[in-house]
Amino acid sequence: MSEQKNKIIPLSVERLIADVTEKLGTRTKLACMFGNCIRNTLTTTLRPQQDGTVFVITGDIPAMWLRDSAAQVRPYLLLANEDEAISDLVKGVVQRQIRCILHDPYANAFNESANGSGHQDDRTEMTPWIWERKYEIDSLCYPLQLAYLLWQKTGRTDHFDDEFRLACLTILDVWRTEQHHEAESGYRFERLHGPASDTLPHAGRGNPAAVTGMTWSGFRPSDDACEYGYLIPANLFAVVVLDCMQRIASDVYDDAELSRSAAELQAEIRGGVERHGVVDHPEFGPMYAYETDGNGNYNLMDDANVPSLLSLPYFGYGRADDELYVNTRRFVLSEHNPYYYSGTAAQGIGSPHTPPRYIWHISLAMQALTSTDREERERLLLLLENTDADTGFLHEGFHADDPAQYTREWFSWANALFSELVLTYCGYDVPGMQMK
């Protein structure tokens, strides 16, 4: 792992580490892992720019994913109200994300400069600034939510400038266009080399989908292609951030038209999910599907990457005790989910993005964060502690029978989500959403 040893950790972060260490008491390994992980993003992934923005690499890939970068800095929101430098750092990340969205709202990952790195041979509208142009709804959700949470935590509004408002309008335009993907969208994506999950069929258009009120997505948050274009957890995340957009429009911009447009789209997407995204499972009862095409085809599964069905209460859609969520959770944490693996070392959710029987640390942390059972949270924390392969950090996926077999030694998103879990476990109120 390439760590910048000369980086100085803010005193507020060191104090937080000391407090958590004291709270964890005899759990010295867990405390050590927390210290490693909460420092990780600060020391290895943040690259302040001359324009005041902050570029965030994902870890062992030198590109900035809109999703990952928001998740990587989210734990530091806890300190943003007491540490102006931390607040400015998060603001810089938001501003960089917004400029990326304005450059191309269909891209998911960007370069630090116009250096032409990444997948420039893909058949889509690439530029030298873009690392990858896989269109994912969550790439537009995460920056909106991060900006909203920064406002709610600190009261600052200076990141809600003209560029941010333009990005809101751009996102609304994209999501409305993608409600009618086949008729109105010019987005196409084909990758000529690699697995089928890296490209969209039908000349880059994706599989056919009916008009439902939901908004179409080419790819999942795993960066794998959607089988059916309406990704339910991503649409529900859009419902959440459209609520954020309404509040920003009303309270910051005093823009009734922007608020009305966001509310109308929110209602259409939510209605589409209610009509087309819920199935009656013979064992689990009414539950959310992972994907649908609006033509009666469904994909019943869950993926480790967030937004997922497991993560619905975490990103702000509903409560953990809602019947639909409880039923869905029972399904995704069972062998009925084709990506739920059981082994001698662990049980948990993996992803078609990684080899079979590889469980993701992100999914274990998310299972704990969304659990209402103290014993389940304790068990999952111990499992995370015991599956680090003695590295002191979290990884992407690890083999269900052998945690020493893992993917991605340096994966900052996993480290950040683990940090958030430990903070929550210790009683800290990490900023997050809760739908009303």
TISE-834123 format. One line per field, with one value per residue (C-alpha): x, y, z; residue in one letter; residue number from 1. Coordinates in pm, whole numbers. Each point is the difference from the previous one (the first is absolute). Layout:
N
east [X	...]
north [Y	...]
up [Z	...]
type [A	...]
seq [NUM	...]
***
This chain:
436
east [0	143	-26	117	196	42	-373	-94	-315	-229	-8	-380	46	270	-223	-284	228	105	-363	-104	299	-106	-360	106	199	163	-86	342	10	-334	124	322	-195	-222	301	155	-320	-113	348	12	-203	179	348	-35	-288	-60	166	-80	2	109	-361	-105	-170	113	62	-45	150	-183	310	198	-170	119	-343	-282	-334	-286	-153	317	132	-320	4	371	-42	-340	139	186	-333	-14	280	-99	-177	300	287	-16	276	-203	-307	200	135	-348	-110	295	-104	-358	119	220	-291	-229	253	30	-378	-12	278	-200	-292	20	356	66	377	235	369	190	95	-83	258	-202	41	-256	-224	43	-76	-358	-269	-164	63	333	219	354	-152	-206	141	-320	-346	-228	-325	-119	-280	190	285	-239	-161	309	129	-345	-33	352	-63	-330	154	282	-262	-202	305	169	-261	235	-151	296	23	-353	122	-110	188	-183	-338	92	100	-342	-169	232	-80	-373	38	197	-240	-300	166	78	-363	-40	338	-76	-187	194	346	315	210	174	279	200	329	161	227	-87	-294	-359	-70	223	-215	-362	-179	-207	266	70	-363	-59	-288	-345	-202	-354	-87	-80	64	334	328	227	353	260	215	-16	213	233	65	-157	-266	-363	-186	-324	21	-200	228	-230	243	149	-347	-83	325	-111	-326	202	229	-288	-134	340	-20	-344	123	307	-212	-248	224	319	-91	-360	-72	-357	31	302	-172	-318	191	186	-322	-180	283	29	-369	28	302	-148	-325	190	177	-327	-168	285	273	-182	-55	-190	254	-149	218	79	-319	-4	359	205	152	355	-77	-294	-69	-361	-113	-44	361	181	344	-26	340	207	353	257	46	-202	-272	-130	-326	169	107	-342	-28	367	-34	-331	-288	-243	74	171	-326	-216	-169	121	356	-15	-125	261	277	-98	26	336	157	-104	106	-283	226	244	279	-37	284	60	342	214	130	-304	-349	-102	-79	240	-32	15	275	239	59	-265	0	175	-175	37	103	-230	-301	93	38	-331	-175	116	-89	-356	-54	-238	151	290	122	9	205	243	41	62	255	190	-25	146	275	85	-2	255	267	216	46	-177	-219	-315	-12	-245	-92	150	-57	-270	234	328	23	366	-132	-132	-37	128	249	-68	-373	-80	-380	12	229	-232	-318	168	104	-359	-120	245	-95	-370	66	181	-300	109	-267	151	-206	-247	-348	-334	-305	-314]
north [0	333	224	358	-15	377	64	150	-142	275	23	-47	-338	-111	97	-199	-304	32	24	-303	-197	74	-98	-331	-89	-343	-33	124	-149	158	334	-34	-82	302	225	-138	35	346	134	-176	238	302	-138	-188	118	376	230	371	198	356	99	-92	-326	-338	-300	-338	-320	-321	-179	-226	156	361	131	177	-178	232	-270	-114	348	99	-318	39	340	-55	-109	332	186	-93	253	264	224	24	-8	262	-172	-323	196	170	-336	-147	318	-39	-355	112	277	-241	-243	274	106	-362	-25	319	-135	-317	-124	-344	-74	-190	53	286	79	255	187	-24	-277	-249	-281	-274	-167	233	-277	-50	77	297	374	3	301	12	93	-318	-328	-194	88	-264	176	-78	180	-11	205	295	-88	-16	356	148	-184	88	369	-15	-173	257	275	-178	-67	340	247	116	72	137	-325	67	237	51	-313	-212	133	-69	-354	-49	106	-228	-299	62	18	-326	-190	124	-95	-346	-55	-45	-154	-170	291	302	-94	32	-190	-306	-211	-287	-147	-218	-199	-162	-189	49	183	285	93	67	-220	118	226	160	83	-273	-246	139	159	137	349	-34	334	-128	121	-235	-97	-162	-131	-105	157	-297	144	-319	38	-15	-303	197	378	101	-51	17	101	272	136	7	186	252	42	85	256	164	77	156	201	135	120	166	164	134	97	108	110	105	-166	-126	-132	-217	-133	-77	-179	-214	-86	-102	-225	-149	-95	-157	-211	-109	-93	-199	-200	-66	-123	-193	-58	-212	-374	-252	-268	-341	-27	359	179	351	116	221	-141	103	81	-2	103	105	-281	-259	-120	17	-64	-128	47	252	125	100	344	295	99	-350	-136	-75	364	166	139	103	236	129	-193	-112	-167	-325	-135	70	-321	22	54	-276	-247	115	-22	-358	-87	165	-159	-348	-261	123	293	-150	222	-96	-231	-224	-136	-119	354	219	44	303	168	11	121	-127	263	-226	-378	-239	-51	331	196	380	190	283	-232	-125	356	95	-300	121	365	-92	-260	58	-294	78	-361	2	321	-148	-314	196	229	-306	-149	315	-3	-363	23	276	-262	163	312	243	116	-111	-130	-40	-370	-296	-372	-135	-279	195	377	-6	-31	349	261	359	54	373	77	325	-34	-317	167	301	-202	-211	322	122	-328	15	362	-88	-302	227	233	281	160	-18	227	-194	13	-118	31	144]
up [0	-108	305	16	324	21	26	336	157	135	377	-5	-171	244	291	-153	-38	363	115	-206	130	356	-70	-158	308	-32	-370	-96	-350	-89	129	-199	-317	56	39	-318	-202	117	-79	-335	-214	145	-58	-328	-216	30	-253	51	-324	-73	-71	353	-92	133	-227	169	-141	79	129	-230	-305	-61	-100	185	10	92	220	174	68	182	207	75	170	161	342	31	-2	367	62	-256	250	234	-250	-275	-198	-13	-105	-276	-112	-43	-178	-238	-80	-69	-231	-193	-35	-126	-265	-109	-35	-204	-223	-70	216	-164	116	321	43	-84	-39	208	-317	-369	-35	-202	254	40	-257	-295	-252	119	-256	169	22	183	81	148	338	18	135	-66	-133	146	79	354	183	328	-151	5	335	218	-61	62	329	113	-71	188	302	13	14	267	217	-24	-124	-274	-341	-196	-200	-131	-269	-360	-112	256	-110	-364	98	162	-324	-198	220	-32	-378	-15	224	-198	-329	136	97	-378	-73	-328	-153	128	125	-209	256	-140	147	-143	119	-263	232	331	155	-110	327	-121	-299	-94	-256	-296	-147	336	82	258	12	-93	280	24	124	371	170	128	-147	-196	95	-224	281	364	276	-53	-351	-142	-269	111	-129	10	-21	307	298	303	278	-222	-80	371	68	-264	191	313	-163	-185	346	79	-321	92	338	-149	-269	254	291	-179	-352	65	-333	-8	-356	79	310	-195	-278	252	184	-318	-114	349	-4	-345	93	333	-173	-261	270	182	-320	-159	259	259	-41	212	86	92	314	102	-104	-156	-58	-230	-316	-84	-364	-238	-359	60	-230	273	19	332	139	358	164	187	-57	260	-154	131	-76	56	128	332	33	-44	358	-4	-295	130	-155	268	331	89	145	-308	-114	-360	116	261	-261	-250	258	87	-369	-69	310	-108	-251	-224	-87	-255	135	366	90	302	84	286	65	-66	-134	-200	-329	-291	-357	-357	-33	193	-5	136	378	63	277	8	310	-113	19	347	127	-163	154	340	-63	-98	272	291	191	235	-7	-381	1	252	-208	-319	164	120	-349	-156	260	-79	-381	-62	-84	268	-213	232	-289	-179	-355	-285	2	187	-38	229	113	9	70	-111	-356	-74	-272	20	279	-7	-20	179	-19	211	255	24	45	267	176	-11	148	291	70	0	222	248	17	-235	-215	-347	-230	-212	-148	129	-223	155]
type [M	S	E	Q	K	N	K	I	I	P	L	S	V	E	R	L	I	A	D	V	T	E	K	L	G	T	R	T	K	L	A	C	M	F	G	N	C	I	R	N	T	L	T	T	T	L	R	P	Q	Q	D	G	T	V	F	V	I	T	G	D	I	P	A	M	W	L	R	D	S	A	A	Q	V	R	P	Y	L	L	L	A	N	E	D	E	A	I	S	D	L	V	K	G	V	V	Q	R	Q	I	R	C	I	L	H	D	P	Y	A	N	A	F	N	E	S	A	N	G	S	G	H	Q	D	D	R	T	E	M	T	P	W	I	W	E	R	K	Y	E	I	D	S	L	C	Y	P	L	Q	L	A	Y	L	L	W	Q	K	T	G	R	T	D	H	F	D	D	E	F	R	L	A	C	L	T	I	L	D	V	W	R	T	E	Q	H	H	E	A	E	S	G	Y	R	F	E	R	L	H	G	P	A	S	D	T	L	P	H	A	G	R	G	N	P	A	A	V	T	G	M	T	W	S	G	F	R	P	S	D	D	A	C	E	Y	G	Y	L	I	P	A	N	L	F	A	V	V	V	L	D	C	M	Q	R	I	A	S	D	V	Y	D	D	A	E	L	S	R	S	A	A	E	L	Q	A	E	I	R	G	G	V	E	R	H	G	V	V	D	H	P	E	F	G	P	M	Y	A	Y	E	T	D	G	N	G	N	Y	N	L	M	D	D	A	N	V	P	S	L	L	S	L	P	Y	F	G	Y	G	R	A	D	D	E	L	Y	V	N	T	R	R	F	V	L	S	E	H	N	P	Y	Y	Y	S	G	T	A	A	Q	G	I	G	S	P	H	T	P	P	R	Y	I	W	H	I	S	L	A	M	Q	A	L	T	S	T	D	R	E	E	R	E	R	L	L	L	L	L	E	N	T	D	A	D	T	G	F	L	H	E	G	F	H	A	D	D	P	A	Q	Y	T	R	E	W	F	S	W	A	N	A	L	F	S	E	L	V	L	T	Y	C	G	Y	D	V	P	G	M	Q	M	K]
seq [1	2	3	4	5	6	7	8	9	10	11	12	13	14	15	16	17	18	19	20	21	22	23	24	25	26	27	28	29	30	31	32	33	34	35	36	37	38	39	40	41	42	43	44	45	46	47	48	49	50	51	52	53	54	55	56	57	58	59	60	61	62	63	64	65	66	67	68	69	70	71	72	73	74	75	76	77	78	79	80	81	82	83	84	85	86	87	88	89	90	91	92	93	94	95	96	97	98	99	100	101	102	103	104	105	106	107	108	109	110	111	112	113	114	115	116	117	118	119	120	121	122	123	124	125	126	127	128	129	130	131	132	133	134	135	136	137	138	139	140	141	142	143	144	145	146	147	148	149	150	151	152	153	154	155	156	157	158	159	160	161	162	163	164	165	166	167	168	169	170	171	172	173	174	175	176	177	178	179	180	181	182	183	184	185	186	187	188	189	190	191	192	193	194	195	196	197	198	199	200	201	202	203	204	205	206	207	208	209	210	211	212	213	214	215	216	217	218	219	220	221	222	223	224	225	226	227	228	229	230	231	232	233	234	235	236	237	238	239	240	241	242	243	244	245	246	247	248	249	250	251	252	253	254	255	256	257	258	259	260	261	262	263	264	265	266	267	268	269	270	271	272	273	274	275	276	277	278	279	280	281	282	283	284	285	286	287	288	289	290	291	292	293	294	295	296	297	298	299	300	301	302	303	304	305	306	307	308	309	310	311	312	313	314	315	316	317	318	319	320	321	322	323	324	325	326	327	328	329	330	331	332	333	334	335	336	337	338	339	340	341	342	343	344	345	346	347	348	349	350	351	352	353	354	355	356	357	358	359	360	361	362	363	364	365	366	367	368	369	370	371	372	373	374	375	376	377	378	379	380	381	382	383	384	385	386	387	388	389	390	391	392	393	394	395	396	397	398	399	400	401	402	403	404	405	406	407	408	409	410	411	412	413	414	415	416	417	418	419	420	421	422	423	424	425	426	427	428	429	430	431	432	433	434	435	436]
***
